[in-house]
Amino acid sequence: MSDIRQTPLHNWHVRQGGRMVDFAGWRMPVQYSGLMDEHVAVRGRAGLFDVSHMGEIRLRGNDALAMVQRLTVNDASIIEDGQAQYTAMVNDEGGIIDDLLVYRMAADEYLLVVNAGTTAKDYQWIESHLQGDVTIANESDDWAQVALQGPAAAAVLSRVVELDLATIGYYRFVVHQYGGQPAIISRTGYTGEDGFEIYLAPAQATEFADAILEAGHDDGVIPAGLGARDTLRLEAGMMLYGNDMDENRSPIEAKLGWIVKPDKGDFIGRDALVRQKTEGTAERIVAFKAVGRGIPRHGYTLLDGQGNRVGEVTSGTFSPTLKEGIGMGYVETALASAEIQIFIEMRGKSVEARTVKPPFYRRQQ
């Protein structure tokens, strides 16, 4: 019997012509009209993604903030009700258990949005470290989640929900209603474009998705799958857990030192991360563009000018926006800065590349 799960929008994807694949334990659409078409739609108009496979874990109680502070590397004390924060959980050695969003629902209530493939692991980790007056609930089955991303996202969403979306700033959210059920409208995303992630009752997901496509028909809004989600996030310099970071990599190695706040007080992994910040690490992640012909792919070897192995590609693709090969990978720290020549071993050939400062693409404000 298969353990592959389906999101509340599975039948909707099939009706929309989605090509379904197995991803992180879920049956998900990789594309509909085509990766390139969907990527271009999000950059120029808007695309609708199903991200219901993501996990939601809620912490409640007088010690909820103290628990979030203990579990994560960022400083959750600075966020307000209705604000989200990007952060990570690490182990005692500083290895990344998961990267996640923390939503402050109230002073004593936080919603943690975690990756699909790590939800069970994350829940067990959090539960094993609970202290004080705090309860934990895995609400992943209680929520569907869709992402409307692109320049037209706000205009289209405003036709479906009765909200002044201009009042929702970046990484802010409001608790709303849709179809008589609770919904969370969050100005967040994973594409580098303006957009929203909408959490709603699973029973409302199909109606909502249909309403978005109808409201956005004249704007050219289309469904988008995992393929475009991957090329969009990579162009925006955003990392993927399991590819670009895992428990063998720390936020310092992943160049996420900006989310690590040692001054907030003690937290799991703090000593290891402070030591890495002070002493440095042997490797760090770097972004690069292929100069020669070829598309970098996950697992390809990275070489220096003398042909020595210095790392490997963790994420790579052909950029539909830039029309060139782009990627990320861990290399020796001496090579982990911009404008350094490296080479990618592609099918027996050595293809020149140059390191760059991410993101590869930045939207016009």
C-alpha positions in Angstrom: 0.0 0.0 0.0 1.4 3.4 -1.0 2.3 6.0 1.6 2.1 8.8 -0.9 -0.3 11.4 0.2 -2.6 13.7 -1.8 -3.4 17.3 -1.1 -7.0 18.6 -0.9 -6.4 20.0 -4.5 -5.4 16.7 -6.0 -8.5 16.3 -8.2 -8.3 20.0 -9.1 -4.8 19.5 -10.4 -5.9 16.5 -12.6 -8.8 18.6 -14.0 -6.3 21.4 -14.8 -4.1 19.0 -16.7 -1.3 18.8 -14.1 1.4 16.2 -14.6 1.6 14.6 -11.2 4.8 13.3 -9.6 5.8 12.0 -6.1 7.6 14.7 -4.1 8.5 14.7 -0.4 5.9 11.9 0.3 3.1 13.8 -1.6 1.5 13.5 -5.1 2.1 16.9 -6.6 1.9 18.7 -9.9 5.3 19.3 -11.5 3.8 21.3 -14.4 0.6 22.1 -16.3 1.1 24.1 -19.5 4.9 23.8 -19.2 7.7 24.9 -16.9 8.8 27.8 -19.1 5.2 29.1 -19.6 4.5 28.9 -15.9 7.8 30.6 -14.9 7.2 33.4 -17.3 3.6 33.9 -16.1 4.8 34.3 -12.5 7.5 36.8 -13.4 5.1 38.9 -15.7 1.6 38.2 -14.4 0.8 35.7 -11.6 0.8 31.9 -11.0 -1.2 29.8 -8.5 0.7 27.1 -6.6 -0.5 24.3 -4.3 1.7 24.2 -1.3 -0.6 22.2 1.0 2.1 19.7 1.5 3.9 22.1 3.9 3.5 21.4 7.6 1.9 23.6 10.3 2.8 23.2 14.0 1.2 25.4 16.6 2.7 26.3 20.0 0.4 27.8 22.7 1.0 28.8 26.3 2.7 31.4 28.6 6.1 29.9 27.7 5.4 29.6 23.9 7.8 32.5 23.1 10.5 31.1 25.3 10.1 27.8 23.6 10.4 29.4 20.1 13.5 31.3 21.3 15.0 28.0 22.5 14.3 26.1 19.3 15.2 28.6 16.7 18.2 30.7 15.8 16.5 34.0 15.0 15.1 36.4 17.6 11.4 35.8 17.8 10.9 38.4 20.5 11.1 41.3 18.0 8.2 40.2 15.9 4.7 41.5 16.5 1.2 40.0 16.3 0.5 39.6 12.6 4.2 39.3 11.6 6.2 36.3 10.2 9.9 35.6 10.6 12.3 33.4 8.6 14.4 31.3 10.8 15.9 27.8 11.3 16.1 25.0 13.9 19.5 23.5 14.4 20.9 20.6 16.4 23.6 20.9 19.1 26.3 20.9 16.4 24.6 23.7 14.5 23.3 21.4 11.7 20.1 22.6 10.2 17.1 20.5 11.2 14.8 22.7 9.1 14.3 26.2 7.8 10.9 27.6 8.6 8.6 30.5 9.1 7.4 31.6 12.5 4.0 33.3 12.6 3.2 35.3 15.8 -0.6 34.8 16.2 -0.6 36.3 19.7 1.9 36.8 22.6 1.3 33.3 23.7 0.6 31.6 20.4 3.0 30.8 17.4 2.4 28.9 14.2 5.5 27.3 12.7 5.3 26.5 9.0 7.8 23.8 8.2 8.9 21.8 5.1 6.8 18.9 3.9 9.5 16.3 4.0 10.6 17.3 7.6 7.2 17.8 9.3 7.2 14.6 11.3 10.9 15.0 12.2 10.3 18.6 13.2 7.3 17.8 15.4 9.3 15.0 17.2 12.2 17.4 17.7 10.0 20.2 19.1 8.0 17.8 21.3 11.1 16.3 22.8 12.3 19.8 23.9 9.1 21.2 25.3 9.5 22.9 28.7 7.1 24.9 30.9 3.6 26.1 30.1 3.4 25.3 26.4 1.4 22.8 24.3 2.1 21.6 20.8 -0.3 20.6 18.0 0.4 19.3 14.5 -2.2 21.1 12.4 -0.9 20.1 9.0 -4.0 18.2 8.1 -6.2 21.1 9.2 -4.9 23.5 6.5 -4.7 23.7 2.8 -2.2 26.2 1.5 -1.9 28.0 -1.9 0.5 30.6 -3.1 -0.5 33.3 -5.5 2.7 34.9 -6.8 3.5 37.6 -9.3 3.0 41.3 -10.1 -0.8 40.8 -10.5 -1.2 38.8 -7.3 -2.6 41.6 -5.1 -5.0 42.8 -7.8 -6.4 39.3 -8.4 -6.6 38.3 -4.7 -8.4 41.5 -3.9 -11.3 40.3 -6.1 -11.7 37.1 -4.1 -11.2 38.2 -0.5 -12.7 41.3 1.1 -9.5 42.8 2.4 -7.4 45.9 1.8 -4.3 44.0 0.8 -2.3 47.2 0.7 -2.3 47.2 4.5 -0.5 43.8 4.6 3.2 44.5 4.5 5.9 42.1 3.4 6.2 39.2 5.9 2.9 40.4 7.6 -0.4 38.5 7.7 -4.0 38.8 8.8 -6.4 36.1 10.1 -9.5 36.3 7.9 -12.5 34.2 6.8 -13.2 32.4 3.6 -16.3 30.4 3.1 -17.2 30.8 6.8 -13.9 29.2 7.8 -10.7 30.7 9.2 -8.0 31.7 6.7 -4.6 33.3 7.0 -3.6 35.7 4.3 0.2 36.1 4.4 2.4 38.4 2.2 5.2 35.9 1.8 6.4 33.6 -1.0 9.2 31.6 -2.5 9.5 33.1 -6.0 11.2 36.5 -5.6 7.9 38.2 -6.7 5.3 40.0 -4.7 2.6 37.6 -3.6 0.6 35.9 -0.9 0.4 32.5 0.8 -3.1 31.7 1.8 -3.9 29.1 4.5 -7.5 27.9 4.5 -9.7 25.0 5.4 -9.1 22.0 3.2 -12.8 21.8 2.2 -12.5 25.4 0.8 -9.4 24.8 -1.3 -10.9 23.8 -4.6 -13.5 26.6 -4.5 -10.8 29.1 -3.7 -8.5 27.9 -6.5 -11.3 28.1 -9.0 -12.2 31.6 -7.8 -8.6 32.8 -8.2 -8.3 31.5 -11.8 -11.7 33.1 -12.7 -10.7 36.4 -11.1 -7.3 36.4 -12.8 -8.4 35.1 -16.2 -8.1 38.4 -18.0 -4.7 39.0 -16.2 -3.3 35.7 -17.6 -3.1 33.9 -14.2 -2.4 30.2 -14.6 -1.7 27.2 -12.3 2.0 26.6 -11.7 3.8 23.5 -10.6 6.9 22.4 -8.7 9.1 22.8 -11.8 8.5 26.5 -12.0 8.6 26.9 -8.2 12.1 25.5 -8.3 13.4 27.7 -11.1 11.8 30.8 -9.6 13.2 30.2 -6.1 16.7 29.5 -7.5 16.7 32.7 -9.6 15.7 34.6 -6.4 18.6 33.0 -4.5 16.4 31.0 -2.2 17.6 27.7 -0.9 15.8 24.3 -0.8 16.0 22.2 2.3 17.4 18.8 1.5 19.4 20.2 -1.5 21.1 23.3 -0.3 21.0 22.6 3.4 20.5 19.8 5.8 21.6 18.5 9.2 25.2 18.3 7.9 25.2 22.0 7.1 25.0 25.0 9.4 23.4 28.4 8.8 26.9 29.8 8.8 28.0 27.5 6.0 24.7 28.2 4.2 25.4 32.0 4.4 22.4 32.4 6.6 24.4 34.0 9.4 22.1 37.0 9.2 19.3 35.0 10.9 21.5 33.8 13.7 21.1 36.0 16.8 23.5 34.9 19.6 22.7 38.0 21.6 19.1 37.0 22.3 20.3 34.4 24.9 20.8 30.7 24.9 19.3 28.4 22.3 20.0 25.0 20.9 23.2 25.0 18.8 24.2 28.5 19.9 27.8 27.6 21.1 28.5 25.7 17.8 27.3 28.6 15.7 29.2 31.3 17.7 32.3 29.2 17.3 31.8 29.0 13.5 31.1 32.7 13.3 34.4 33.3 15.1 36.6 30.7 13.6 35.0 30.3 10.2 34.1 27.1 8.3 35.9 24.9 5.8 33.2 25.3 3.2 30.4 27.8 2.3 27.7 27.9 -0.2 28.2 30.0 -3.3 26.1 31.1 -6.3 27.4 30.8 -9.8 26.6 31.3 -13.5 27.8 29.1 -16.2 30.0 30.9 -18.7 30.2 28.0 -21.1 27.3 26.0 -22.6 25.6 23.6 -20.3 23.1 23.4 -17.5 24.4 22.8 -13.9 22.5 20.0 -12.2 22.4 18.7 -8.6 25.3 16.5 -7.8 27.7 17.8 -10.5 31.3 18.2 -9.4 32.8 21.7 -9.0 36.5 22.2 -9.9 39.1 24.9 -9.5 41.3 26.1 -12.4 43.7 23.2 -12.0 41.0 20.6 -12.2 40.9 19.8 -8.5 37.5 19.0 -6.9 36.4 21.9 -4.7 32.7 21.1 -4.1 29.5 20.0 -5.8 26.3 21.6 -7.2 23.4 21.5 -4.7 20.9 23.2 -7.0 21.2 24.0 -10.7 19.0 24.9 -13.6 18.6 26.8 -16.8 17.3 30.3 -15.9 14.2 31.1 -18.0 14.6 34.8 -17.1 18.4 35.2 -17.7 18.7 32.5 -20.4 21.8 31.0 -18.9 22.8 28.2 -16.5 22.8 29.1 -12.8 23.4 27.2 -9.6 24.5 26.9 -6.0 27.0 24.7 -4.3 29.3 24.3 -1.4 33.0 25.1 -2.1 36.1 25.7 -0.1 35.6 29.0 1.8 38.4 30.7 -0.1 36.3 30.3 -3.3 33.0 31.4 -1.7 33.0 35.0 -2.8 31.9 36.7 -6.0 33.8 36.9 -9.3 35.9 33.8 -8.9 36.4 31.4 -11.8 35.4 27.8 -11.2 34.4 24.9 -13.5 31.5 22.5 -13.5 32.1 18.9 -14.6 29.3 18.1 -17.0 29.2 14.7 -18.6 32.9 14.4 -18.8 33.5 18.0 -19.9 34.7 20.9 -17.8 32.4 24.0 -18.3 33.6 27.4 -17.1 31.5 29.2 -14.5 31.9 32.4 -12.4 30.7 32.9 -8.9 28.2 35.8 -8.3 26.5 37.5 -5.4 22.9 36.2 -5.2 20.1 36.7 -6.0 20.4 36.0 -9.7 17.2 37.9 -10.3 15.7 40.8 -8.3 12.2 42.1 -9.1 11.6 45.8 -10.0 10.1 47.5 -7.0 
